[in-house]
């Protein structure tokens, strides 16, 4: 079972400055802008996971808190990685579009330069062919 299936099965919620949110709500949060962001949630989960006070219960039979925290942390990390890949892809597409436009401009300039090197007779012939 993947982490998202497990999260929906367990009805995992994430604690934020603005209250509890669902797994699908994480996709709408900014990556690192302000206090209400994926980075802050990941930092808080990481701190909780590494806190020795958060030990498993020896009394209850439920999934331990650390297992839920670990699942939450994996989910937030997966969403962050996915969103970063999306941003990287968008940046690459924008860079390629800018390079393409630059090449088109250079090609246009070369074509103009080539036309400027034609004689008057050649230019008149070209006009008459149009």
Secondary structure, DSSP 8 states (H G I E B T S, - for coil): --HHHHHHHTT-EEEETTEEEETGGGGGSBSSSSSSBHHHHHHHHHHHHT-TT----SS--S--HHHHHHHHHHHHHHHHHHHHHHHHHHHHHHHHHHHHHHHHHHHHHHHHHHHHTS-HHHHHHHHHH-
